[in-house]
Amino acid sequence: MSQVARPRPLKEAARITQMLDTVLGADRFDQAPVDIATLAMEYSTNVAPNGPIHEVVEQDIPGCVGALVCSDSQPRQWAIMYNVGQSEGRRAYTIGHEFGHFVLHRDLIETDPSYDLAIYCDEEAVTQRDGLGIEQEADAFAAALLMPLHDFRSQLPAKARPDFEKLGELATRYGVSLTAAVLRWLEYTETRAMLVVSNEGFAHWAKPSKAALRSGRYIRTKNEVYELPALATAVTRGFTNETKAGIQQDSGVWFPEPVVEMCLRSDRYDQELTLLHFESNGPWHQEEEEISDSFDRFMES
């Protein structure tokens, strides 16, 4: 008996993107971002008329960012929930992530008793884009659907070194949070760069570009405490237009090489975003085998 192939996140996102490009035009992002809540309900009605998403609703779900749940009775009715207090951009990405679970994993969630007819997703899986397994698949789907790579790259070439102003423009273009836009750029940039999210002088989490990781530039935050450098703007709290646009930090402050540091604070989420740009041809501290191992761990973590 042949096994039914599981939907693939990038293929499914590309299928919907192509449909939207055909209906709305390839330049649709010049007009507006994806209306992800409306898309989720209309698309699900077409592909699963006996079990569509019937509502996208805000709920108080402590400890979670979003959830996809379905009814106990037949025919199934599905709902996407997003936690209270999310900005418009974060809300869109959360809905996109849960829509990804519907497109990719609804059969699994419905039939596997361990899910109990629902999946609840935390900040690590959605906001940080650091989940595993089906969380990683839903995340890849959401990023590809909300920020198609062909359009993103046309706005920001792979060799560019953007500041927060440019990345903020892209966040507005795609209707997502600044963090989501930065993480999308880090996926494909050929430059060495890193995002550090922190509060009270400690890194909450950090994400390097592939080029940065391969040159040994990363910060461990899983099960480890990383105290920010004393001269980091997030520590000195000198939040100005100058530090947001970028200041030079000498070798030894962050790493054994100088970096351009850009930092801004979000009072809403009580955290600082620091973007580090390294020189393009930095030192390579690891042998090829070690680099491969580190990169594999990064991709698996």
N, C-alpha and C positions, 0 to 999 in steps of 0.2 A: 504494500500500500504506500503510495507516494506521500511524502510529507508536504504540507502546504507551506510555501515560502513565507517567512515573516516580512511584513512591510519594512522597507529600509528608509531611515529618516530623511536622508538627503534626496533620495529619489521621490519620496512622497511630497516633500516640500517643493521640489523642482516642478512636479506635476501641477501643484496648485499655483505656483508662481507663474508658470506658463499660461495657465488659464486666466489669471488676473491680468497678465500682460496683454493677452488677446482681447479681453473685454474692456479693460481700462486704458490700455496703451502702455508701451514700454517706458514712457516718461511719466508714469503715474505718480512716482514719488515727488515729482515737481509740484504736484497738486496737493497730495495728502498721504500720510502713512497708511498702512493696512489697518482697516477697521476690524480688528481681530475678533472682537466679541460677536459682531454681526456675521463675519465670515464663518466662525465656528458653528454658529447655529444654522446658517443657510447651507453650508457644505455638508454638515452632518445629516440634515434633512434629505439631501440628495443621495448621499452614499449609504445611509442607514435609515431609511424611512420608518422602519419598525423599532428603532431605538435611537432617536436623535438626541442631541444636546438641546434641552428645552429651556434652559436658563443659564445665564452667567451672572453670578450674584456675589455681593460682598458679605462675608460672614466673619464672625470672631472665632478664629481657629488658632488658639494659642500654640506657639511652638512651630507653626507651619506658615508657609508663604502662600500655598495654594493647594487645591485638591480637586480630584475628579471622582465623582460618586455616581452610583446608579441605583435605581429603585429596586426593592426586593421583589416586586411583582412583575409579571409579564403583561404586555410588552414593556421592555425596559425603557426607562426615561433617565437620561443622563443630565448631570449638572456640573458646571465648573464653578468652583468657589475660590475667591481670593481674599486674603486676610485684610482686616481693616487697617486703615492708615497708610496705605501705599500711595506713592505719587502716581500720576497718570502714566509716566513712562514705565515704572516698575510694574504697575498693574497690567499694562499691555504685554510685557514679557512673561509675567506669571500666567496670563490667560493663554498666550502662545505655547507655553510649556505644557499646560494641562490639555490644550487642544492636541498637542503632539501625543500625549498619552492616549487620547481618544482615537486618533488616526492609527497609531502604531500598536497599542496594547489593550484595546478595550476587550478583545476576546479573552486575553490572559486574565485581566482584572475580573471579568465576569465569571470565568470558569475555575480559576485557581482559588481554593478555599482560603489560602493564606492571605489573600487580599481583602476578603470579606466585602466584596463589591465596592471597593474604594481604594484610592491611593492618595496619600497625604505627602506633600513635598516640603522640605525645609529650605532654609536660606542657602545652605551649602549647595544643594542641588540646583536651585533656580538662580539666585542672585550671584553666587560665586561661580556658577557653571563648573562645579567640581564634583558632580555626582558620578555614580558608577552604573553600569548595566543599562536598564531601561530609563533611568534618570538621565544618563548621558545621551541616550537616543532622543528623548523628548527635548532635551536642551539643544541638541544639534538641529533638530527640526525647527524649533522656535527661532533660533538665530538665522537659519537659512530662509525661513519664510518672512520674517520681519525685516531682515537686512540682507537681501540677496547679494551674494558676493560680487556678481558682475556689476551691479549698480554701486556697491560700496567702493570697489576698487576704482571705478571711474571717477568717484568723488575724491578718493584719497589713494594715490599710487603707493605701491608696496615699498618704495624707497623713501617716501616722505617722512618727515619728523614733525608730526602735528603738535600743536599746543591745545590747551583745554578749550580755547575759543573755537577752533576748527572741529574738535571732537564734539563739542556742544552743539554746533550747527548740524552735525550728522545725527546726533541724538534726536534733535528736533525733526529732522527730515524723516527719520524712521519711527518717530513716536515712542522711543524707548528711553531708558535712563542713561545718564552719562556713563555710568559703570558698564552697562551693556554695550554701549558703542565702543568704549575703550577695549573691552575684551574681544569684541569682534575684530577690531583692527589688529590686536596682538596675535590673532590667529594666523594672519597672512603676511604681516609686515616682514620685510627682509632686514630691517634694522634691529639693533640690540636695544631693547627697552623693557621696562618693568612697571607694573602698577602695584602700589602698596596701599592697602586700606588699613587705617589705624585709628586708635583713640587712646587718650591718656598716655601717650608715649610708647605704646606697644603695638606691634603689627598684629592686626586681626587676621589678615590673610594677604598673600601676595601672588602675583602671576607674572612670569617673564615671557617675553617673546621666545620663539624657538631659537632664534639666533643668539639671544642673550643666554639662554639655558646652555646651549652648546659651547659657549665660551666660559661656562662656569659661573655665570651671574644669576643667582637665585637666592631666595630667602626661605628657610624652612620655618613653617609655622604650625604644621600638624604635630600635635603632642609636644610642641616645644614653645618656649616663650622667647620672642625676639624683641629686645628693647631697641627702639630706634636710636640712631646716632644723636648725640647731644646737640649737634649743630643743625639737625634736620629742622625744616620749617615747622613741621607738625609738632616738634618739641618746643622750639623757641616761641611758637605761636605768633610769628610775625607775618600774619596773613595780609598781604598787600597785592596790589595789581602787579608789582614787580615779581614777587614770588610765585604768583599764579602764571605769569608769562614765562618764567624760567630764570633761575640763577645758577651760576657755576658753583659747584661744590668740589673742593680739592680732593686729590687722591688721599685715601685714608679716612674720609668722612663716612661714605657708604661702603666703598670697595677700594681695593688698591689701584684705583685709577679714577681720574676726575669724571664727574657726571654733570649733566644739566638737570636740575631738579625743578619740577613744577608742582605746586601744592595749592590746594584749596580746601576749605572746610565746609561741611554740610551740617548746619545746626539741626536740620530736620532729623537726620539720622545719627547725630552726635558722632561724627567720624570725619577723618581727613583722607583725601585722595592725594597720593603723591605719585607723580609720573616721572620716572627716571629715564633719561636718554644717555646712552653710552656712545663713545666714538665708534665709528663704523668698523674699524679694523682693530678691535681690542685683542687683549692677550688670550691665548688658548691655554688653559691651565690643566686640561685633562687629556689623557691619551684617548685614542679613538674608542677603545673598548669601554672605558669608563664613561665617556660621553654617551655612548649608546645606552649603557645601563641606566644612567641618570635620566636620559630622555624617556626611556621606556617606563621608568618608575613614575615620572611626571605624568605621562599619558594615562597610566593606569590608576593614578591616585585621584 
